[in-house]
Structures are given as structure tokens and as C-alpha cells.
Amino acid sequence: ENAFLAAFRKHGTITELTRPMILELVKAIHVYDNNHIEIELNFRDEYARLIEYLDMNKDTFESA
């Protein structure tokens, strides 16, 4: 089981963020002087791999 998918699946359809979700899914939030915010996800690498996989297989998913 993929920990990234399990964490998101556990929360179902996310319509708003709760403290427990943030604690599980977010590694860090950086706020800069110029009102720029950077959010580091705990599962950043897994997310990138999933997006890459979906891009490479989009024809399969579109025909399903």
C-alpha cells in the first residue's frame, strides 16, 4: 500500500483543511516577507511520481 495514497484516501473528499490533515500531509509551511507562501508536503516525492505516472498513462485513463 502506498502511504501517500492511503493518507489522502483516509480523508475522503477534501473540501476544507483540518488540523489533523495538515499535521499528516504537510511537512512545513514557509511564509516570506513578500507575502509568498511555500508549502512542503510530506509526500512530495510520491506526489511527483504519481503525476508523472498519470501523464505517461493518460491515454489509458481517458479511454476507461
Secondary structure as the mmCIF struct_conf table of DSSP 4:
data_model
#
loop_
_struct_conf.conf_type_id
_struct_conf.id
_struct_conf.beg_label_comp_id
_struct_conf.beg_label_asym_id
_struct_conf.beg_label_seq_id
_struct_conf.end_label_comp_id
_struct_conf.end_label_asym_id
_struct_conf.end_label_seq_id
HELX_RH_AL_P HELX_RH_AL_P1 ALA A 3 HIS A 11
BEND BEND1 THR A 13 THR A 13
BEND BEND2 THR A 15 GLU A 16
HELX_RH_AL_P HELX_RH_AL_P2 ARG A 19 LEU A 25
STRN STRN1 VAL A 26 VAL A 31
TURN_TY1_P TURN_TY1_P1 ASP A 33 ASN A 34
BEND BEND3 ASN A 35 ASN A 35
STRN STRN2 ILE A 37 LEU A 41
TURN_TY1_P TURN_TY1_P2 ASN A 42 PHE A 43
HELX_RH_AL_P HELX_RH_AL_P3 ARG A 44 MET A 56
TURN_TY1_P TURN_TY1_P3 ASN A 57 ASN A 57
HELX_RH_AL_P HELX_RH_AL_P4 LYS A 58 SER A 63
#
